[in-house]
Amino acid sequence: QVQLVESGGGLVQAGGSLRLSCAASGMIFSINTMGWSRQTPGKQREWVARITSSGTTNYADSVKGRFTITRDNAKNTVYLHMNSLKVEDTAVYYCFSIPFGTSVPSWGQGTQVTVSS
């Protein structure tokens, strides 16, 4: 059974940094596309970043140049390094995994990131 456990969220001032982690189990991690989305109350979940099994990365325009996604296949963990945080980055951040050859993601339980002005 696929399990994704996020950590690293918290309260930070605008301009600060945080690193989110997502530990995965129950899958062949190295061949899956991994990524992060976020959601604020009353809004749809917004895709933030993804990294493929080969290491190709893509970012939403709203975070490009500020966020970096990386993965450590030896630790079955994906990270989201967030710099120059803005108040509008406040959200619950969810890790996702897309198995190789499919398009159906599995989701973690989310971790809250709050950026204060």
N, C-alpha and C positions, 0 to 999 in steps of 0.2 A: 504494500500500500504506500502510495506516494505521500510523503510528509515534508512540508516546508515550514521552517521555523525562523521568523524574523527577529532581529534584535538590533539595538543601537539607537532607537528613537529617543526623543527627549525634547527638552526646552533649550533653545539657543537664541542668542540675540541676532538681529539682522546683521549680515556681513560675516557671520561665523560659519563654522563647518561641523559636519557630522558624518560619520560613516555607518551605514546600515549593513547588516550581514544577514544572509539567508542560508541556513544549513539545510541541506536536502538529504533525504533518505528514501529508500524504496524504489530507486530508479537507477538506470545507467547514466549517471550525471553527465559524463563527458560528452555524450552524443546529443544531449538536449539543448535546445535554445532556452536561455534563462533571461529573466527580465524583471522590471519593476513598473508598477502602476501606482497611482495615488487617487484618493477620493476625499472630497470635502462634503459635509452635510448638504443635501439637497442638489448635489451635482452628480453627473455621471462619472464613472471611473475613467481616469485619464492615463493613457499610456505614457511612460516617462523614458524608458531606455530598455534596450535588449542587447544580448550578446550571444552569438551563435556558437556552435561547437568548435568552429574554426577560429573564433576570436573576433569575428566581424562585429562591430558595434554600431548601433543607431540610437539617435536621441530625438526627443521632442524638441521643437524649436525653443520652447520656453526654458529649457534647461541646458541647451547646447552651450558649451564653453564653460559651464559651471559645475556640471555633474560628470562623473566618470564611472562607468560600470566595468568591473573586472571579475574574473572568476579564478578559483583555485581548484582544479580538478582533483588534486590530491586530497583536498579537504572537503570535497563536495559542497563547496560554499561559493556563493556569488555575493559581491559587494556593490554598494552604491556609495561612492565618495561624493559628498555634496559640499561645495564651497560657495562662498559669496551668497549665502542664503538670504532669501527675501521673505517678507511677511506672507506673500502669496504662495510660498512653497509649503505653508502649513497645511497638513493633510494627514490622513492615515495612508501609509505606504505599504503596498502589498507586493510580495514576491510572487512570480509565476514561473512555471516550467512547462515547456511545450515538447512533448516527446518527439523524437526523430520520426519523420514520416507522417506526422499527424498535425492537426491545427487546434486541438482541444487542450487548453491550458489547465493545469492544476494551480491552486492558489494557497498561499499561506494565510495566517489569521490576521496579519497586519500589525504595524507598529506606528504609533503616533509620533509625528514630528510637529513641533510647534515653534514658530519663529516669531519672536517678539520685536517690536520696534524700539 
